[in-house]
Amino acid sequence: MLVMGMDDRVFVSLEHDPTVSVIAVSVATQGGMVDVRAGEQGVPHLREHLVARHGTFRGVPIRRALAAMGGVIQASTHPFHTEYQVVLPADVEGDVAAAVAELVRYWSAAGRQRFGAGEVEAEMSSIDRELDERLLRGMSALFPWTEIFNTLAPERREADNLLLDGPADVDAAVQALSAFDDRARSLSTMISIVGPVPVERIVHELRETGFSMIAAVPLPSAPSDDVRFAASRTVVRRVHGIRNAVHAAAYPIGARMPDPSAAQAVAAVTAGTLNRVVADGRWQAGAFGPFAGPDSGILIYSGRSPFDRVEVPVSVDGAAVDRARADALSELRAMRSAPSVRARQRTMGALFGTSPERIARAIEDVTDRHVVEMLAAMGGGRTGHLAWLPPDE
């Protein structure tokens, strides 16, 4: 694997793997929903749509250019970062090295792109439709977590909900985008490429545009100390468009554990243990985190039964912890098979200072005592409870 960098801001890793049939490109940019200021709520989500659909690549919007190459693009916005995933066929027509280098240059300059009012208005409407569709499908776990995360750290932000709410009109959105971009321009971007790629030729192409070889990706500094959570907070929101209530509780742990690998490991094993010990069918527990970051934790959610507080056990069966640990390790290893997942793991690892190997070691080190301590913390505060209700309920 080779690593290159430019201006202490953009970093690229290249892995040649002749055994796979696709080229996977994973991009992670610092700056997410927690980085907005007053009037900018929803802007990171809007920017993600614009960069993934309307940015100019080979003279046309990037989504159309990639489709013509037989490729696809997916994107997602998170509290601390934004992700873009591109998959191209290995036999893409034309010069593969040039195509990959062009993609790297595209994301190197993505923060400097400006979008017109028509493009902004189109994506504001697209986001409205996207949220409506997800709400009608019963809700993905991301939305309850995002809202709870935002309300648990109110001093970091001005808005109620940084994913659902957005600027009031197109002109306000354009101004908010410009202000957000000006601040985000100095943040780091991590790009990982995995597949049967001609590494030497790509390196040559990138050197022509200012990249040089480096020993390793400099990891960003730890999250600032002002990521603090309220002791407990409950949000009840009536949401137009949903048919069934959604109830959730979240227990963030990443911000208080200095090792992100340990935070993700403890969250994964504790959530797995919970699902085994309290299998009453009313709710489900899961670990949450963008691979391992300051927003990792445990999310408990239910689409059926409301709850004000989840009763967590005060002791656990050691066999349940063993099985949860084995399940977490198995899931982590299975993820390594797909090139797109490997590329994403590399970008997330560089962004948050961890790796699959470190997380695997941390999972193996999780003991019954760690799980019991986590359960005790969950019962003692720093939790968020959320109820999203249909308008007439």
Secondary structure, 3 states (H helix, E strand, C coil): CEEEEECCCEEEEEEECCCCCEEEEEEEEECCHHHCCCCCCCHHHHHHHHHHHCCEECCEEHHHHHHHCCCEEEEEECCCEEEEEEEEECCCCCCHHHHHHHHHHHHHCHHHCCCCHHHHHHHHHHHHHHHHHHHHCCCCCHHHHHHHHHHHCHHHCCCCCCCCCCCCCHHHHHHHHHHHHHHHCCCCEEEEEEECCCHHHHHHHHHCCCCEECCCCCCCCCCCCCCCCCCEEEEEEECCCCCCCEEEEEEECHHHCCCHHHHHHHHHHHHHHHHHHCCCCCCEEEEECCCCCCCCEEEEEECCCCCCCCCCCCCCCHHHHHHHHHHHHHHHHHHCCCHHHHHHHHHHHHHHCCCHHHHHHHHHHCCHHHHHHHHHHHHCCCEEEEEEECCCC
